[in-house]
Amino acid sequence: MNKSTLENINILNNLIHQELKPYVKKIDVEAFYAENFLKKLGEAGLFSSANKSQKEVLADEMNLVEEVAKTCMTTAFCLWCHLAALTYVRNTRNEVLKQTFLPQLENGDLLAGTGLSNPMKYYAGLETLHLTAKSADNGYYLSGVLPAVSNLGENHWFGVIANVDDQRRVMCFVPCQIEGLKMKAKVEYLGVNGSATYACQFTNVFIPNEWVLSKNADEFVEIIRPAFVLYQIPLGLGVTKESIASIDTVSGRQNGCNRFLKKQSIDFEDAIQAVQGKIENLLIAYPVNWKEIAQIRLEVAYLTLEAVQANMLHNGSAGYLKDCVSSRRLREAYFFANLTPTIKHLEKIVDCCI
């Protein structure tokens, strides 16, 4: 491990301790959005892709998501949203857009969301596209409704995909303050309410060509989809590892009675090591294989659900307090299972390789 890597680990640990841990209960109970923490990650250079290969960027940012998820998966999910948006901008052929937004997204001046839950389901044959795009001079007019887009707020941007016609779709980068866009906060979820999630209604929203990520969204999705899903995997890994630590912490309670439970921390540690080995092999063989990514993401979704349930059983009645850590992880895991691509979506991908 080189000096630069060690420095970044120390910076991240300090930021988590100072800017995230004190707010975790507020995030979970009061739907607090940890915007300042996300911005400080960028200010510290932790989003920078300068002088890194694509493989190094993926590895570093997956580790970033995992470490944050160990403390708060809601905030790690917001981080994933930002990294997904970074993936869009890093891969666009629109050099004007890239030169304008990439530095600001990497240094924390701008934060961004994904807006691709519905399009990813569309490409898997699960939904129709919710947005339409009408061609105009120097851009497009977008109309329609996206039911839920996360990591949004003032001075935030997000990616969207809209139907131009039956033959073509366009992908755009959209600011939250644009004329014609109405946003309604959504905080009625079982958990992850501190994710700054909004329903977004577009009414003839004009997007200039300078904000068009790709005029061929079908082709562009093939490029961005691997990283989109890879960055999700450490969400589950972080929650699972903290569940393992919690199981070990309470192992001596009630005269060690937890040893009679069928699932012990060693079972999950072995599963984690197996998953990490698969991820390392994926990155070694870069560019990554899409079906293998989907299979690992599916495995981690099931593993996370199993780990948080075991954690609840090991903690006993203490785990059933509404705002305790164990119950929070349980709710986070159910969100992770239903994050696009959901478990049923992933099962279809693995079965059909969509």
Buried (B, 14 or more C-beta within 10 A) or exposed (E): EEEEEEEBEEBBEEBBEEBBEEBBBEBBEEBBBBBEBBBBBBEBBBBBBEEEEBBEBBBBBBBBBBBBBBBBBBBBBBBBBBBBBBBBBBBBEBEEBBEBBBBBBBBBEBBBBBBBBBBBBBBBEBEEBBBBBBEEEEBBBBBBEBEBBBBBBEEBBBBBBBBBEEEEBBBBBBBBEBEEBEBEBBEEBEBBBBBBBBBBBBEEBBBEBEBBBBBEBBEBBEBBBBBBBBBBBBBBBBBBBBBBEBBBEBBEEEEEEBEEEEBBBEBBBEBBEEBBEBBEEBBEEBEBEBEBBBBBBBBBBBBBBBBBBBBBBBBBEBBEEEEBBBBBBBBBBBBBBBBBBBBEBBBBBBEEEB
